[in-house]
């Protein structure tokens, strides 16, 4: 049940068959084009990503080999020095050897160091050291740091602990030379004491600056914004192009993710911060070469292709919508003509059926023929019904209107009898004459409507008669704007209201009562107010004032129901009577009719 309701609610969104066909075809084409575009874009992005990842991996593995070769070369230099007779004799001089011989070893090492330093810009320091013993660094003429404690230097302790194996440090500040604090990577190797006497902690070290490593990394470009950095086996940064910013925490890297990665490619971040890390781990150095590339830059080359896909999709959708609109219109145009003709017939224009011509021989053509036949039959029936209803309306209006005359006559004759019994013969003559005038005015005019001026004169004559009966009970005042005197009003509307005001409002008041009749124009209508300061009505009586069988507020059997019904039948439901009353203060009745009523009058 709920499913059917949802389907009906969904279908209500389509107000025409043309829009339904248009939307259905457009949605199908749009979905197909979007699916094809999405697959194309995804395939293009995936292909670009895979090709870029393979290319980056190739570069990183090549860079890894170059770094391995570089470090191996530097280790060869350190190994040659560590295994040289000069280094061995300098560190582990046997007892009794001449100091001059030792000095010769020192000079040859100094010359060797100077030669290496002159030929290699990437070597910051080269030296041979021994804890609490020999210390020869560079040319030997630079002052060493007096506070240097080799036992606290990782590069030194690692070399001492690893026989016949070089050690690489991460980047650190080297302070073996006084007043110098360069950032370096230190390669160190033990000089083994085969004599077994004296100290056995000699170490050859080479401090490498970043020029060679930076040059190697810069030679292997991985995009405009891509870069390469190096981590040691513990995840410490060996080299980074923005190393200073990393130490100042102005830039961060996902080192933990890189070190724990199980594959050669790792993707991190989202949106503009999404990065691709490509890894290559060296078995020689233990270092990890990491290439970092921004995903947005990586997919930059695919944006042009994606734009072409999108533009093509837009063009296809527009063409499909135009075609679907043409097809939908060609199918639904006859139906629209039939609908428009039906709407005109619904509004009363039966000639629309004669104007509707659809030459099609399909179902719509057959439906059109049936519609034309039906319309002509309805037109004939409506004309007959209008004639019958007009006759019925006139008969009912006359019947309702005729109800007032006997009751008014009864009330007036009752007053004449009362005055005759009181031997007020002059008043009897005056009231009888007034009654004759009223009856002549009422009976002689067979029209349904009279002018408001005539109706006011009729009410004035009636009030004159009633004032003669209720001398101590009734005063009245009539103030009507002359501009509404020529407006037509249904005959005998005001008299029953005035009669009700007297009999049910003022009659039961202990003091003399006042009845006023005011007439004026408002919002294109003629408004007549009949107000009395009598006993008024409670809320329950007021709410039931228009009930057909209301007895307590009637004019001897003919009440406001009769008046209200005649007004609504003649002018429409929005016109007629409205009541305001308050118990003990009085009642005001407002009659509202339209001023533009020539059409009504002619109809009557």
C-alpha positions as a printed Julia matrix, in Angstrom:
604×3 Matrix{Float64}:
   0.0    0.0     0.0
   2.75   2.42    0.96
   4.62   1.46   -2.2
   1.6    2.37   -4.35
   1.27   5.69   -2.56
   4.92   6.47   -3.19
   4.53   5.58   -6.87
   1.45   7.79   -7.22
   3.24  10.63   -5.44
   6.23  10.19   -7.74
   4.1   10.19  -10.9
   2.32  13.39   -9.82
   5.62  15.18  -10.37
   5.16  14.75  -14.12
   2.4   17.12  -15.19
   2.27  16.03  -18.82
   3.0   13.07  -21.06
   5.46  15.21  -22.99
   7.44  16.02  -19.86
   7.32  12.35  -18.83
   8.69  11.15  -22.18
  11.24  13.96  -22.24
  12.43  13.29  -18.7
  12.51   9.51  -19.19
  14.58   9.66  -22.38
  16.81  12.41  -20.98
  17.44  10.49  -17.77
  18.3    7.31  -19.66
  20.69   9.12  -21.99
  22.13  11.14  -19.14
  22.76   8.02  -17.08
  24.4    6.28  -20.04
  26.6    9.27  -20.85
  27.52   9.81  -17.2
  28.38   6.14  -16.79
  30.55   6.16  -19.93
  32.21   9.42  -18.87
  32.81   8.14  -15.35
  34.38   4.92  -16.68
  36.54   6.89  -19.12
  37.68   9.36  -16.47
  38.37   6.59  -13.98
  40.25   4.52  -16.56
  42.28   7.55  -17.64
  43.13   8.5   -14.06
  43.98   4.88  -13.24
  46.2    4.57  -16.31
  47.96   7.85  -15.64
  48.43   6.87  -12.01
  49.82   3.43  -12.85
  52.15   4.74  -15.55
  53.36   7.54  -13.28
  53.86   5.09  -10.42
  55.88   2.74  -12.65
  57.93   5.64  -13.96
  58.55   6.95  -10.44
  59.5    3.5    -9.2
  62.01   3.19  -12.03
  63.54   6.54  -11.11
  63.67   5.72   -7.38
  65.26   2.28   -7.96
  67.85   3.88  -10.26
  68.52   6.53   -7.64
  68.88   3.82   -5.03
  71.52   2.1    -7.15
  73.35   5.4    -7.66
  73.35   6.08   -3.91
  74.58   2.54   -3.25
  77.38   3.08   -5.77
  78.25   6.41   -4.18
  78.39   5.03   -0.65
  80.34   1.97   -1.86
  82.83   4.29   -3.49
  83.19   6.3    -0.27
  83.58   3.07    1.68
  86.37   2.06   -0.69
  88.18   5.26    0.19
  87.69   4.63    3.9
  88.66   0.96    3.49
  91.88   1.84    1.65
  92.86   4.2     4.44
  91.81   1.78    7.2
  93.85  -1.05    5.7
  96.87   1.08    4.84
 100.14   0.43    6.62
 100.41   4.11    7.49
  97.11   4.15    9.39
  97.92   0.86   11.12
 101.38   1.96   12.17
 100.18   5.39   13.27
  97.53   3.95   15.54
  99.22   0.82   16.8
 102.94   1.68   16.97
 104.96  -1.17   18.42
 107.08  -0.59   21.44
 110.54   0.64   20.54
 109.66   2.07   17.14
 111.25   5.39   16.25
 109.03   8.49   16.55
 110.41   9.71   13.25
 108.96   6.65   11.58
 105.59   7.39   13.15
 105.77  10.98   11.95
 106.41   9.74    8.45
 103.25   7.7     8.57
 101.37  10.81    9.74
 102.68  12.98    6.92
 101.79  10.45    4.27
  98.27  10.21    5.65
  98.02  14.0     5.72
  99.01  14.19    2.1
  96.52  11.48    1.24
  93.75  13.32    3.11
  94.63  16.63    1.4
  94.52  14.97   -2.0
  91.13  13.45   -1.31
  89.7   16.73    0.01
  90.94  18.65   -3.01
  89.34  16.23   -5.42
  86.06  15.72   -3.61
  83.8   18.7    -2.8
  81.3   16.37   -1.23
  83.72  15.37    1.59
  83.59  17.8     4.48
  86.04  16.03    6.83
  88.23  12.97    6.61
  90.28  11.65    9.46
  91.57   8.86   11.62
  90.93   8.96   15.34
  91.59   6.94   18.43
  89.96   7.38   21.81
  92.45   9.05   24.16
  95.13   8.67   21.46
  95.92   9.63   17.9
  93.66  12.13   16.15
  94.49  13.18   12.59
  91.78  15.14   10.76
  92.02  16.68    7.3
  95.4   18.36    6.81
  96.13  18.13   10.5
  96.49  21.87   10.9
  92.92  22.56   12.02
  92.3   22.68   15.74
  90.14  19.87   17.03
  87.31  20.46   19.45
  88.77  20.13   22.96
  85.36  19.04   24.28
  85.08  16.17   21.8
  84.24  12.87   23.51
  84.39  10.06   20.98
  82.57   7.68   23.27
  79.43   9.81   22.8
  79.65   9.81   19.01
  77.43   7.19   17.44
  79.47   6.99   14.26
  82.53   6.18   16.33
  81.02   3.62   18.72
  79.22   1.79   15.89
  82.45   1.47   13.91
  84.35   0.13   16.92
  81.63  -2.45   17.52
  81.52  -3.68   13.91
  84.7   -5.37   12.7
  85.51  -5.16    8.99
  82.23  -3.37    8.21
  81.52   0.24    7.48
  78.86   2.18    9.39
  76.65   5.02    8.17
  75.13   7.6    10.46
  72.01   9.6     9.88
  72.35  13.33    9.33
  73.85  15.04   12.35
  75.92  18.02   13.41
  79.62  17.17   13.34
  81.8   19.06   15.82
  85.21  17.38   15.59
  86.73  20.66   14.32
  86.72  23.61   16.65
  84.11  26.29   15.85
  82.61  24.24   12.99
  79.16  22.65   13.1
  78.29  21.29    9.65
  75.37  18.95    8.92
  76.94  15.75    7.6
  76.51  12.03    7.08
  79.41  10.14    8.55
  80.82   6.93    7.07
  83.16   5.21    9.5
  85.23   2.0     9.58
  87.34   0.36   12.29
  91.12   0.05   11.91
  91.69  -3.37   13.47
  94.66  -3.99   15.77
  96.17  -7.28   14.82
  99.02  -6.86   17.35
  96.63  -7.29   20.2
  98.5   -4.78   22.31
  97.53  -1.28   23.33
  94.38   0.45   22.15
  92.21  -1.25   19.6
  89.66   1.48   18.95
  91.04   3.28   15.92
  88.44   4.52   13.42
  88.63   6.08    9.96
  85.73   8.44    9.23
  84.55  10.48    6.28
  82.01  13.29    6.76
  79.87  13.65    3.66
  77.99  16.84    3.01
  74.77  16.85    0.97
  76.14  18.15   -2.32
  76.64  14.76   -3.97
  73.43  13.26   -2.57
  71.46  16.41   -3.45
  72.91  16.32   -6.96
  71.94  12.67   -7.34
  68.4   13.38   -6.14
  67.98  16.49   -8.28
  69.12  14.65  -11.39
  66.17  12.3   -11.04
  63.16  14.61  -11.48
  59.71  13.24  -10.6
  57.6   16.26  -11.51
  57.53  19.96  -10.82
  56.55  19.51   -7.17
  57.9   16.01   -6.54
  60.97  15.42   -4.41
  63.14  12.66   -2.97
  64.28  12.1     0.58
  66.29   9.38    2.32
  65.63   7.58    5.62
  67.97   5.32    7.54
  66.99   1.92    8.91
  65.59   3.54   12.08
  63.42   6.04   10.21
  65.72   8.99   10.83
  66.05  11.48    8.0
  69.37  11.17    6.18
  68.55  13.7     3.49
  65.58  15.89    2.71
  65.42  18.88    0.35
  63.5   20.8     3.04
  65.42  19.43    5.98
  65.55  22.72    7.83
  61.77  23.14    7.61
  61.31  19.62    8.98
  63.45  20.36   12.0
  61.54  23.6    12.55
  58.25  21.63   12.22
  57.15  23.78    9.28
  56.73  20.64    7.19
  55.91  17.05    8.03
  56.31  13.67    6.38
  54.41  10.44    7.03
  57.56   8.59    8.06
  55.78   5.97   10.17
  53.55   4.98    7.25
  56.56   4.78    4.93
  58.63   2.65    7.3
  55.73   0.24    7.96
  54.68  -0.05    4.32
  54.42  -3.55    2.87
  54.47  -2.37   -0.75
  56.65  -0.11   -2.86
  53.85   2.45   -3.23
  51.88   4.13   -0.42
  49.05   6.68   -0.79
  48.27   9.02    2.11
  46.15  12.11    2.74
  43.01  13.39    1.03
  42.15  16.06   -1.52
  44.94  18.51   -2.25
  47.06  16.92    0.52
  46.96  13.45   -1.04
  50.5   12.15   -1.63
  52.09   9.1    -3.24
  55.23   7.68   -1.69
  57.35   5.37   -3.85
  59.95   3.36   -1.9
  63.22   1.62   -2.67
  65.13  -0.07    0.2
  68.89  -0.61   -0.1
  70.41  -3.86    1.13
  73.86  -2.21    1.09
  73.22   0.96    3.11
  70.0    0.0     4.87
  68.59   3.29    3.71
  65.14   3.81    2.18
  64.94   6.08   -0.85
  61.52   7.72   -0.92
  60.01   9.59   -3.86
  57.1   11.84   -2.9
  54.65  13.18   -5.45
  51.42  15.16   -5.06
  48.4   13.3    -6.43
  46.92  16.49   -7.89
  50.1   17.1    -9.88
  50.23  13.44  -10.9
  46.72  13.61  -12.32
  47.31  17.03  -13.85
  48.15  15.49  -17.2
  44.83  13.62  -17.2
  42.72  16.74  -16.62
  42.85  17.73  -20.28
  41.53  14.33  -21.31
  38.9   14.49  -18.57
  37.81  17.93  -19.78
  37.39  16.53  -23.27
  35.3   13.68  -21.86
  33.11  16.12  -19.94
  32.62  18.48  -22.89
  31.76  15.53  -25.13
  29.29  14.27  -22.52
  27.63  17.71  -22.29
  27.28  17.93  -26.07
  25.81  14.43  -26.25
  23.35  15.17  -23.45
  22.22  18.42  -25.11
  21.74  16.66  -28.46
  19.86  13.82  -26.75
  17.6   16.28  -24.92
  16.79  18.12  -28.16
  15.98  14.85  -29.91
  13.89  13.59  -26.98
  12.05  16.93  -26.87
  11.24  16.66  -30.59
  10.04  13.07  -30.24
   7.97  13.85  -27.13
   6.38  16.87  -28.79
   5.48  14.98  -31.97
   3.8   12.29  -29.86
   2.0   14.55  -27.43
   1.01  17.52  -29.65
  -2.37  15.96  -30.63
  -3.0   15.13  -26.97
  -2.19  18.7   -25.97
  -4.65  20.03  -28.56
  -7.31  17.72  -27.19
  -6.49  18.8   -23.62
  -6.66  22.51  -24.53
 -10.0   21.96  -26.23
 -11.3   20.15  -23.13
 -10.19  23.04  -20.92
 -12.04  25.52  -23.13
 -15.15  23.33  -23.04
 -14.78  23.11  -19.26
 -14.79  26.92  -19.14
 -18.0   26.95  -21.21
 -16.62  27.51  -24.71
 -18.28  24.65  -26.61
 -17.13  26.05  -29.94
 -13.67  24.65  -29.11
 -14.9   21.23  -30.19
 -15.61  22.6   -33.68
 -12.1   24.05  -33.89
 -10.43  20.75  -32.89
  -9.25  18.89  -35.98
  -6.78  15.98  -35.63
  -6.44  14.07  -38.93
  -4.59  11.19  -37.27
  -6.25   7.76  -37.64
  -4.76   6.34  -34.47
  -6.24   6.09  -30.99
  -5.98   9.85  -30.43
  -7.97  10.56  -33.61
 -10.75   8.21  -32.47
 -10.76   9.83  -29.04
 -11.06  13.28  -30.63
 -14.1   12.22  -32.68
 -15.8   10.83  -29.57
 -15.0   14.0   -27.67
 -16.6   16.19  -30.34
 -19.81  14.13  -30.32
 -19.94  14.17  -26.52
 -19.36  17.95  -26.41
 -22.26  18.7   -28.72
 -24.58  16.52  -26.65
 -23.44  18.2   -23.43
 -23.99  21.65  -24.97
 -27.59  20.77  -25.85
 -28.24  19.32  -22.39
 -26.72  22.34  -20.66
 -28.86  24.77  -22.66
 -31.95  22.82  -21.69
 -30.84  22.66  -18.05
 -30.1   26.4   -17.91
 -33.59  27.19  -19.16
 -35.19  24.86  -16.63
 -33.05  26.19  -13.75
 -33.92  29.79  -14.65
 -37.6   29.01  -14.5
 -37.11  27.16  -11.23
 -35.11  30.04   -9.73
 -37.71  32.62  -10.6
 -40.48  30.43   -9.19
 -38.55  29.83   -5.96
 -37.74  33.53   -5.54
 -41.38  34.46   -5.99
 -42.45  31.75   -3.59
 -39.98  32.92   -0.94
 -40.93  36.54   -1.46
 -44.63  35.81   -1.22
 -44.13  34.4     2.25
 -43.41  37.85    3.62
 -46.56  39.63    2.53
 -49.13  37.62    4.57
 -47.08  37.86    7.74
 -46.48  41.57    7.33
 -50.17  42.06    6.65
 -51.05  40.01    9.7
 -48.79  42.07   11.98
 -50.03  45.36   10.61
 -53.74  44.41   10.88
 -53.02  43.25   14.41
 -51.78  46.77   15.17
 -54.85  48.34   13.55
 -57.16  46.13   15.64
 -55.24  47.09   18.77
 -55.65  50.82   17.99
 -59.32  50.4    17.04
 -59.97  48.75   20.37
 -58.35  51.76   21.95
 -60.72  54.0    19.98
 -57.82  55.76   18.26
 -59.78  56.29   15.08
 -57.53  58.93   13.56
 -54.51  56.67   14.03
 -56.49  53.8    12.53
 -57.23  55.89    9.44
 -53.58  57.0     9.15
 -52.22  53.47    9.65
 -54.76  51.97    7.23
 -53.8   54.53    4.6
 -50.12  53.79    5.13
 -50.82  50.06    4.87
 -52.68  50.62    1.62
 -49.71  52.49    0.2
 -47.35  49.67    1.26
 -49.54  46.98   -0.25
 -49.96  48.93   -3.45
 -46.19  49.43   -3.68
 -45.51  45.75   -2.99
 -48.21  44.16   -5.12
 -48.1   46.5    -8.09
 -44.37  45.83   -8.78
 -43.85  42.33  -10.15
 -40.09  42.72  -10.58
 -37.78  40.74   -8.31
 -35.72  43.84   -7.55
 -36.37  47.45   -6.7
 -34.11  50.46   -6.24
 -32.57  50.89   -2.81
 -34.28  54.31   -2.68
 -37.67  52.6    -3.14
 -36.81  49.93   -0.54
 -35.83  52.67    1.94
 -39.15  54.48    1.32
 -40.95  51.18    1.88
 -39.07  50.7     5.2
 -39.8   54.29    6.17
 -43.54  53.75    5.63
 -43.34  50.54    7.63
 -41.48  52.26   10.51
 -44.04  55.07   10.47
 -46.81  52.49   10.97
 -44.87  50.74   13.76
 -44.04  54.01   15.52
 -47.75  54.76   15.67
 -48.19  51.49   17.55
 -45.13  51.76   19.82
 -45.13  55.49   20.6
 -43.28  55.06   23.89
 -41.01  52.27   22.66
 -39.66  53.28   19.25
 -37.62  56.0    17.66
 -35.94  55.63   14.28
 -33.44  57.44   12.08
 -32.58  56.82    8.42
 -29.3   58.06    6.85
 -28.59  56.7     3.35
 -25.95  58.01    0.93
 -27.8   59.17   -2.22
 -25.12  57.5    -4.36
 -26.61  54.06   -3.64
 -30.3   54.96   -4.09
 -30.18  53.89   -7.74
 -28.66  50.47   -6.97
 -31.04  47.53   -7.41
 -31.75  45.27   -4.47
 -33.96  42.21   -4.08
 -37.42  43.38   -3.02
 -38.52  43.15    0.65
 -35.08  42.54    2.18
 -34.9   45.38    4.69
 -38.46  45.21    6.06
 -38.13  41.73    7.68
 -34.84  42.8     9.3
 -36.42  45.99   10.66
 -39.42  43.98   11.85
 -37.1   41.55   13.7
 -35.27  44.48   15.32
 -38.57  45.84   16.65
 -40.21  42.61   17.75
 -37.13  40.87   19.18
 -34.85  43.75   20.12
 -36.75  46.85   21.12
 -40.13  45.41   22.21
 -38.68  43.87   25.36
 -36.59  46.88   26.33
 -37.9   48.76   29.36
 -37.02  52.2    28.0
 -37.55  53.69   24.56
 -35.44  52.1    21.87
 -33.58  53.59   18.92
 -33.41  52.01   15.47
 -31.06  53.45   12.82
 -30.71  52.63    9.13
 -27.43  53.73    7.48
 -26.42  53.19    3.84
 -23.08  53.83    2.1
 -20.57  52.52   -0.45
 -17.54  50.4     0.48
 -15.09  48.45   -1.72
 -17.41  48.54   -4.74
 -20.43  47.32   -2.72
 -23.57  48.89   -1.35
 -23.73  48.46    2.44
 -26.87  48.96    4.55
 -26.69  48.69    8.34
 -29.79  48.24   10.54
 -28.85  48.77   14.19
 -30.94  48.72   17.35
 -30.06  49.29   21.0
 -32.43  46.57   22.21
 -31.89  43.5    24.36
 -29.42  41.84   21.95
 -28.67  38.15   21.62
 -26.42  35.69   23.37
 -23.66  33.86   21.47
 -25.65  30.64   21.03
 -28.6   32.47   19.43
 -26.25  34.49   17.23
 -24.51  31.34   15.99
 -27.85  29.78   14.98
 -29.38  32.89   13.43
 -29.33  31.53    9.86
 -30.76  28.11   10.64
 -33.8   27.29    8.56
 -36.0   26.17   11.47
 -34.87  28.82   13.95
 -38.01  29.94   15.79
 -36.76  32.34   18.48
 -35.67  35.05   16.09
 -38.23  35.19   13.31
 -40.73  37.61   11.91
 -43.87  35.62   12.69
 -42.55  32.61   10.82
 -40.53  34.42    8.13
 -36.98  34.96    9.42
 -33.51  35.94    8.29
 -33.06  32.52    6.68
 -35.54  33.59    4.01
 -33.78  36.92    3.39
 -30.3   35.4     3.39
 -31.31  32.67    0.97
 -32.87  35.11   -1.49
 -29.78  37.36   -1.4
 -27.34  34.46   -1.87
 -29.43  32.99   -4.68
 -29.52  36.31   -6.5
 -26.02  37.75   -5.87
 -23.87  34.81   -4.81
 -22.74  33.24   -1.54
 -20.22  36.0    -0.79
 -23.04  38.56   -0.4
 -25.92  38.8     2.05
 -26.35  39.37    5.78
 -23.95  39.45    8.71
 -24.87  39.87   12.39
 -23.16  41.47   15.37
 -24.89  41.41   18.72
 -24.15  41.71   22.4
 -26.53  40.76   25.14
 -28.09  43.87   26.74
 -26.51  46.29   24.23
 -28.2   45.68   20.92
 -27.83  44.15   17.48
 -26.42  45.36   14.15
 -27.34  43.69   10.85
 -25.2   44.48    7.78
 -26.52  43.9     4.25
 -23.85  43.81    1.5
 -24.73  43.66   -2.22
 -22.65  44.49   -5.31
 -23.16  47.85   -6.97
 -22.45  46.55  -10.52
 -25.67  44.6   -10.82
 -27.09  45.66  -14.17
 -26.43  42.12  -15.39
 -28.44  40.71  -12.47
 -31.23  43.16  -13.08
 -31.47  42.34  -16.78
 -31.43  38.62  -15.92
 -34.32  39.16  -13.55
